[in-house]
Every structure is written in structure tokens, then in C-alpha cells.
């Protein structure tokens, strides 16, 4: 489920101030230590969150529901991780975040497919899922959002553009 959003990031329009920054040194590694640490951190948060949700859900609900909650959480982790990748060099809710329509269509599409996979009878058969109630969806969303919250906290990324920056 992370394929379409990841591919959509490749067509992100350039920021308005891109020409004000010097080019990257050709000898500089694209995946430097900072980026590798961020990838490792995001993977650890997603793995830990998915396993924790599965373990906790198994204590509360039947096995099929617990597996659906874990699967849904993992899919939602991918959506929040795409937002985290976009906030790498600026605020989370800056105006540049909304310029890539392809990304937002992909994010909406993946979310729609997940909702359908959980709630349409023929899709539930294909995916081996069961319906989730609103509370279970909230647990999935809350848990999945931690990948974005952790990354923003670690990097100290601003949430909004300050008025003078517009």
C-alpha cells in the first residue's frame, strides 16, 4: 500500500525557493547517516506499533479482528510516513504540502481501498479481514500517527507556517 504514495512523491513540484539554495555536493551521499537513522527509526516505530496493537487487540477481541486491526494500522502507518517524508525540510502544514495533487489522490485512494477491504463483504473475503467499529479505527489511526509524531518531535519540525513566512 505504500507504493502509490511513494511514487507520487517523485512528482512533487519544486519549492518556490529551490534556486536560493546551493546544489547538493555530488560527492555527498543521498542516504547519509541522518536519513538512514530516520528510515530505521520509522521502521522501528511502525513494526513496534503494529505488533503492540496486535498483542493488545488479541487480549480484547477475537483473532480475526485483532489481525484486521494490525493490518489496518500498518497500512495507515504508510500514509503517515508519506507525510513525514514530505515534512523533511519544512513545516508539516506548509502550503507546499498541498501542491502535489497526485500524492493526495494516492493517499486518499489507499485509504479508500483499506476502508473497502475492511467493510465490503467480497473484499473482506479477498483480504481475510473483518469489519472494524469506529473505536477500532481510532486506535488504528492513533497508533499509526505515531510514526509522524515521533519524526516531527525528533527533528523539531514546525507544524504550521508562521504568518511572516508565507
Order of alpha helices (4+ residues) and beta strands (2+ residues): alpha-alpha-alpha-alpha-alpha-alpha-alpha
